[in-house]
Amino acid sequence: MTLRFFGKDPETNGDHCPTVWLDEEKQEFVVQGWKADEALQAECLVTGPIPDTEAVVRLPVRMAEQIREALDAAERSPVR
């Protein structure tokens, strides 16, 4: 797997912080974020179950630039 790194949360120390990557081969976004607390998970469950193979994570809005760059790269990717 080759991940294309787009950035970490610009307001953290660069260690253990939300991060965005793109796996162009698998056409998947890969994110590292803060774990959702029970209250947020309960809110998300209103729209449906969260399977054991999935998780709810939080990314700060200040990462919009990194997320947008990853989205743009995915749209330009020759593999679809």
Phi and psi in degrees as a GROMACS rama.xvg file:
@    title "Ramachandran Plot"
@    xaxis  label "Phi"
@    yaxis  label "Psi"
@TYPE xy
-113.656  117.027  THR-2
-99.5627  135.991  LEU-3
-99.0091  115.919  ARG-4
-79.0282  134.394  PHE-5
-114.903  -24.4582  PHE-6
152.087  162.658  GLY-7
-108.591  164.348  LYS-8
-51.7879  120.137  ASP-9
-68.3602  -11.5828  PRO-10
-106.693  19.4746  GLU-11
-115.546  175.283  THR-12
-80.8727  6.00489  ASN-13
86.1806  -0.559156  GLY-14
-121.727  128.213  ASP-15
57.2053  52.3673  HIS-16
-131.683  163.371  CYS-17
-53.1642  138.7  PRO-18
-141.836  151.054  THR-19
-126.269  132.132  VAL-20
-131.822  166.84  TRP-21
-129.971  127.874  LEU-22
-97.0688  97.9534  ASP-23
-67.5844  -31.8814  GLU-24
-65.9651  -46.4343  GLU-25
-88.7233  -7.09751  LYS-26
57.2485  52.5905  GLN-27
-134.278  143.203  GLU-28
-87.039  141.149  PHE-29
-121.576  125.395  VAL-30
-128.789  144.924  VAL-31
-115.049  126.079  GLN-32
-144.438  179.93  GLY-33
-75.062  140.584  TRP-34
-64.4772  140.332  LYS-35
-73.9781  141.023  ALA-36
-80.6318  174.398  ASP-37
-60.329  -36.8345  GLU-38
-64.5307  -44.1627  ALA-39
-67.3535  -42.0881  LEU-40
-60.5659  -40.3654  GLN-41
-62.4384  -39.9537  ALA-42
-63.835  -42.0162  GLU-43
-65.9598  -32.127  CYS-44
-66.0401  -16.7597  LEU-45
-59.973  -33.6633  VAL-46
-91.0632  -5.11761  THR-47
149.933  168.478  GLY-48
-70.882  157.383  PRO-49
-109.817  108.783  ILE-50
-62.2044  157.749  PRO-51
-59.5683  -24.0346  ASP-52
-86.4467  2.97414  THR-53
-127.043  165.005  GLU-54
-146.351  154.355  ALA-55
-98.547  124.245  VAL-56
-125.273  158.724  VAL-57
-112.398  136.604  ARG-58
-124.748  137.33  LEU-59
-72.982  146.615  PRO-60
-58.1574  -28.5023  VAL-61
-63.4918  -8.3871  ARG-62
-91.638  10.524  MET-63
-54.3763  -38.6729  ALA-64
-62.6824  -45.6641  GLU-65
-65.8569  -39.7701  GLN-66
-66.608  -43.2627  ILE-67
-61.8326  -41.7167  ARG-68
-61.7095  -42.127  GLU-69
-65.7055  -39.4266  ALA-70
-63.4329  -45.217  LEU-71
-61.2092  -42.7631  ASP-72
-63.743  -39.1917  ALA-73
-64.1641  -39.2926  ALA-74
-68.1069  -29.964  GLU-75
-85.3105  -11.0619  ARG-76
-63.6579  135.509  SER-77
-71.1632  -20.6478  PRO-78
-89.9526  126.965  VAL-79
